[in-house]
Amino acid sequence: MSRQLSNRIKRTILALLNGSIMRENLDAIAGCSNSPNLISGLRRKGLSIPCEKVERFDKDENSCWPGRYSFTADDKVLANNWLQENHNDFI
């Protein structure tokens, strides 16, 4: 079964295949302003995409815990399969 992937999804998959990504960085990479919603959609399609909370400090030096997304080994296999199915139309 062929799965049509949007360019936003392809950018997200390629980025996560290269390593973990902070939520705010994924917004810029994917070209969206709500990457948690984008990740939620990918999870509904079968990917796990764990989110690790990591301590950071905001502009006022207050501790905060933003998320960092990554692929599991199974996610990498599935995502690579999706990209292979779409290799002819990738831009």
Secondary structure, DSSP 8 states (H G I E B T S, - for coil): ------HHHHHHHHHHHT--EEHHHHHHHHT-S-HHHHHHHHHHTT----EEE--EE-TTS-EE--EEE---HHHHHHHHHHHHHTGGG--
